[in-house]
Amino acid sequence: MRFHRATTLILVILVGCLALFGCKKKEETPPPAPAPEVSTAPQTSVETTPATVPFKVSSVDLGKAIGPDKKITEPATTFSPKDTIYASVTTEGTAPSVKLHAKWTFGDKGQVVKEEDLNISPTGPANNEFHISKPSGWPVGKYKVEITADGNPAGSQDFEVKK
């Protein structure tokens, strides 16, 4: 009987070991992460740069007063003889250098009252100022200011001096 007991004991131990170790789930390793796709196309980088706006005169405005930003603060096209007459030239765009020229004329024959140049290096929107004054007073009549940019017509305004 002893044999039988020893055999049963061994058998129970073997079944227990098999149950303990043999039924243990095998640990699964996670699948490897997919490798990143490698493109064979040439890489290009796109830089965005602001579009360069070409220089131009967008308006010529006249008035009796001008602000620190060189914009007309008191618009007018009719002036009294003792007024200072301002022309505000609004520009936009960029250029290395531009010569603005103002030619002020009087009467039907275009008698030149004053001519003036202003050299600028525009880098965007800006206002530029020209003016005329005559302490003894302007003659009554019709006048005109013509603006050119590098010799090309850029704008003009007619105005009048009345008593």
PASEKOL-564155 format. One record per residue (C-alpha): chain; residue number from 1; x, z negated, y negated. Coordinates in Angstrom, 1 decimal. Layout:
% residues N
+--------+-----+--------+--------+--------+
: chaine : num :      u :      w :      v :
+--------+-----+--------+--------+--------+
:      A : NUM :      X :      Z :      Y :
...
+--------+-----+--------+--------+--------+
END
This chain:
% residues 163
+--------+-----+--------+--------+--------+
: chaine : num :      u :      w :      v :
+--------+-----+--------+--------+--------+
:      A :   1 :    0.0 :    0.0 :    0.0 :
:      A :   2 :    2.8 :   -0.5 :   -2.1 :
:      A :   3 :    3.6 :    3.1 :   -2.0 :
:      A :   4 :    0.2 :    4.0 :   -2.9 :
:      A :   5 :    0.2 :    1.7 :   -5.9 :
:      A :   6 :    3.6 :    2.9 :   -7.1 :
:      A :   7 :    2.4 :    6.5 :   -6.7 :
:      A :   8 :   -0.8 :    5.8 :   -8.6 :
:      A :   9 :    1.2 :    4.1 :  -11.3 :
:      A :  10 :    3.6 :    7.0 :  -11.7 :
:      A :  11 :    0.7 :    9.4 :  -11.7 :
:      A :  12 :   -1.1 :    7.4 :  -14.4 :
:      A :  13 :    2.1 :    7.4 :  -16.5 :
:      A :  14 :    2.6 :   11.1 :  -16.0 :
:      A :  15 :   -1.0 :   11.9 :  -16.9 :
:      A :  16 :   -0.7 :    9.7 :  -20.0 :
:      A :  17 :    2.5 :   11.4 :  -21.1 :
:      A :  18 :    1.0 :   14.8 :  -20.5 :
:      A :  19 :   -2.1 :   13.7 :  -22.5 :
:      A :  20 :    0.0 :   12.3 :  -25.2 :
:      A :  21 :    2.6 :   15.0 :  -25.5 :
:      A :  22 :    1.1 :   18.0 :  -23.9 :
:      A :  23 :   -2.1 :   18.1 :  -25.9 :
:      A :  24 :   -0.4 :   17.6 :  -29.2 :
:      A :  25 :   -1.2 :   20.5 :  -31.5 :
:      A :  26 :    1.7 :   22.7 :  -32.3 :
:      A :  27 :    2.5 :   22.6 :  -36.0 :
:      A :  28 :    2.0 :   25.9 :  -37.6 :
:      A :  29 :    4.4 :   27.0 :  -40.3 :
:      A :  30 :    2.8 :   28.7 :  -43.3 :
:      A :  31 :    3.4 :   32.4 :  -43.5 :
:      A :  32 :    6.1 :   33.4 :  -46.0 :
:      A :  33 :    5.1 :   34.3 :  -49.5 :
:      A :  34 :    4.9 :   38.1 :  -50.0 :
:      A :  35 :    8.0 :   39.5 :  -51.7 :
:      A :  36 :    7.4 :   40.7 :  -55.3 :
:      A :  37 :    7.0 :   44.5 :  -55.6 :
:      A :  38 :   10.1 :   46.2 :  -56.9 :
:      A :  39 :    9.3 :   49.2 :  -59.1 :
:      A :  40 :   11.6 :   52.1 :  -58.9 :
:      A :  41 :   10.3 :   53.5 :  -62.2 :
:      A :  42 :   12.6 :   53.0 :  -65.2 :
:      A :  43 :   11.7 :   50.1 :  -67.3 :
:      A :  44 :   10.7 :   50.8 :  -70.9 :
:      A :  45 :   10.0 :   48.3 :  -73.7 :
:      A :  46 :    7.7 :   49.1 :  -76.5 :
:      A :  47 :    8.4 :   47.6 :  -79.8 :
:      A :  48 :    5.7 :   47.6 :  -82.3 :
:      A :  49 :    6.9 :   48.2 :  -85.9 :
:      A :  50 :    4.6 :   48.4 :  -88.8 :
:      A :  51 :    3.9 :   51.9 :  -89.8 :
:      A :  52 :    5.8 :   52.9 :  -92.9 :
:      A :  53 :    3.4 :   53.8 :  -95.7 :
:      A :  54 :    4.7 :   56.5 :  -98.0 :
:      A :  55 :    4.9 :   55.6 : -101.7 :
:      A :  56 :    2.1 :   56.7 : -104.0 :
:      A :  57 :    0.4 :   55.7 : -107.2 :
:      A :  58 :   -3.1 :   54.6 : -106.4 :
:      A :  59 :   -4.5 :   54.0 : -109.9 :
:      A :  60 :   -3.7 :   53.9 : -113.6 :
:      A :  61 :   -5.8 :   51.4 : -115.6 :
:      A :  62 :   -5.9 :   50.8 : -119.3 :
:      A :  63 :   -6.7 :   47.7 : -121.2 :
:      A :  64 :   -6.2 :   45.3 : -124.1 :
:      A :  65 :   -4.6 :   42.5 : -122.1 :
:      A :  66 :   -2.5 :   42.2 : -118.9 :
:      A :  67 :   -2.0 :   39.2 : -116.6 :
:      A :  68 :    1.3 :   37.9 : -115.1 :
:      A :  69 :    0.6 :   40.0 : -112.0 :
:      A :  70 :    0.6 :   43.1 : -114.3 :
:      A :  71 :   -3.0 :   43.8 : -113.7 :
:      A :  72 :   -5.4 :   44.6 : -116.6 :
:      A :  73 :   -7.4 :   41.5 : -117.6 :
:      A :  74 :   -9.4 :   43.1 : -120.4 :
:      A :  75 :  -10.2 :   46.7 : -119.4 :
:      A :  76 :  -10.8 :   49.2 : -122.2 :
:      A :  77 :  -10.7 :   52.9 : -123.1 :
:      A :  78 :  -11.5 :   52.4 : -126.8 :
:      A :  79 :   -9.0 :   50.5 : -128.9 :
:      A :  80 :   -8.7 :   49.4 : -132.5 :
:      A :  81 :   -5.7 :   50.6 : -134.6 :
:      A :  82 :   -3.8 :   47.3 : -134.3 :
:      A :  83 :   -4.3 :   46.8 : -130.5 :
:      A :  84 :   -1.5 :   46.8 : -128.0 :
:      A :  85 :   -2.5 :   49.3 : -125.3 :
:      A :  86 :   -1.5 :   48.4 : -121.8 :
:      A :  87 :   -1.3 :   50.8 : -118.7 :
:      A :  88 :   -1.2 :   49.1 : -115.3 :
:      A :  89 :    0.1 :   51.4 : -112.6 :
:      A :  90 :   -0.9 :   50.3 : -109.1 :
:      A :  91 :    1.4 :   51.6 : -106.4 :
:      A :  92 :    1.5 :   51.2 : -102.6 :
:      A :  93 :    3.9 :   52.1 :  -99.9 :
:      A :  94 :    7.7 :   51.9 :  -99.7 :
:      A :  95 :   10.6 :   54.0 : -100.9 :
:      A :  96 :   14.3 :   53.3 : -101.6 :
:      A :  97 :   13.9 :   54.1 : -105.3 :
:      A :  98 :   11.2 :   55.7 : -107.5 :
:      A :  99 :   11.3 :   56.5 : -111.2 :
:      A : 100 :    7.9 :   55.9 : -112.9 :
:      A : 101 :    7.6 :   57.7 : -116.2 :
:      A : 102 :    4.9 :   57.1 : -118.8 :
:      A : 103 :    4.3 :   59.6 : -121.5 :
:      A : 104 :    1.9 :   58.6 : -124.3 :
:      A : 105 :    0.5 :   61.4 : -126.4 :
:      A : 106 :   -1.9 :   61.7 : -129.5 :
:      A : 107 :   -4.3 :   64.5 : -130.5 :
:      A : 108 :   -5.2 :   67.8 : -129.1 :
:      A : 109 :   -1.7 :   69.1 : -129.5 :
:      A : 110 :   -0.2 :   66.3 : -127.4 :
:      A : 111 :    2.1 :   64.8 : -130.0 :
:      A : 112 :    4.4 :   62.4 : -128.1 :
:      A : 113 :    4.0 :   58.8 : -129.2 :
:      A : 114 :    6.3 :   57.2 : -126.7 :
:      A : 115 :    8.0 :   58.0 : -123.4 :
:      A : 116 :    9.4 :   55.3 : -121.1 :
:      A : 117 :   10.9 :   55.1 : -117.6 :
:      A : 118 :   10.7 :   52.3 : -115.1 :
:      A : 119 :   12.9 :   52.4 : -112.0 :
:      A : 120 :   11.4 :   50.5 : -109.0 :
:      A : 121 :   12.2 :   50.0 : -105.3 :
:      A : 122 :    8.8 :   49.6 : -103.9 :
:      A : 123 :    8.3 :   47.6 : -100.7 :
:      A : 124 :    4.5 :   47.5 : -100.6 :
:      A : 125 :    1.6 :   47.1 : -103.0 :
:      A : 126 :    2.6 :   46.4 : -106.6 :
:      A : 127 :    1.5 :   46.7 : -110.2 :
:      A : 128 :    3.8 :   48.0 : -112.9 :
:      A : 129 :    3.2 :   47.9 : -116.6 :
:      A : 130 :    3.8 :   50.1 : -119.6 :
:      A : 131 :    2.5 :   49.5 : -123.1 :
:      A : 132 :    2.5 :   50.8 : -126.7 :
:      A : 133 :    2.0 :   49.0 : -129.9 :
:      A : 134 :    2.2 :   49.8 : -133.6 :
:      A : 135 :    2.1 :   46.9 : -136.1 :
:      A : 136 :    1.2 :   49.3 : -139.0 :
:      A : 137 :   -1.8 :   50.6 : -136.8 :
:      A : 138 :   -2.5 :   53.6 : -134.7 :
:      A : 139 :   -4.1 :   56.6 : -136.3 :
:      A : 140 :   -7.8 :   57.1 : -135.3 :
:      A : 141 :   -8.2 :   59.8 : -132.6 :
:      A : 142 :   -7.9 :   60.7 : -129.0 :
:      A : 143 :   -4.8 :   59.7 : -126.9 :
:      A : 144 :   -3.6 :   60.1 : -123.3 :
:      A : 145 :   -1.1 :   58.4 : -121.0 :
:      A : 146 :    0.4 :   60.4 : -118.2 :
:      A : 147 :    2.3 :   58.8 : -115.3 :
:      A : 148 :    4.7 :   60.6 : -113.1 :
:      A : 149 :    6.6 :   59.4 : -110.0 :
:      A : 150 :   10.0 :   61.1 : -109.6 :
:      A : 151 :    8.8 :   63.9 : -111.8 :
:      A : 152 :    5.5 :   64.5 : -109.9 :
:      A : 153 :    2.1 :   63.9 : -111.6 :
:      A : 154 :    0.7 :   60.5 : -110.4 :
:      A : 155 :   -2.2 :   59.8 : -112.7 :
:      A : 156 :   -3.4 :   59.8 : -116.3 :
:      A : 157 :   -6.0 :   58.2 : -118.5 :
:      A : 158 :   -7.6 :   59.3 : -121.7 :
:      A : 159 :   -8.4 :   56.8 : -124.4 :
:      A : 160 :   -9.4 :   56.6 : -128.0 :
:      A : 161 :   -8.5 :   54.6 : -131.1 :
:      A : 162 :  -11.4 :   53.9 : -133.5 :
:      A : 163 :  -11.8 :   51.8 : -136.6 :
+--------+-----+--------+--------+--------+
END
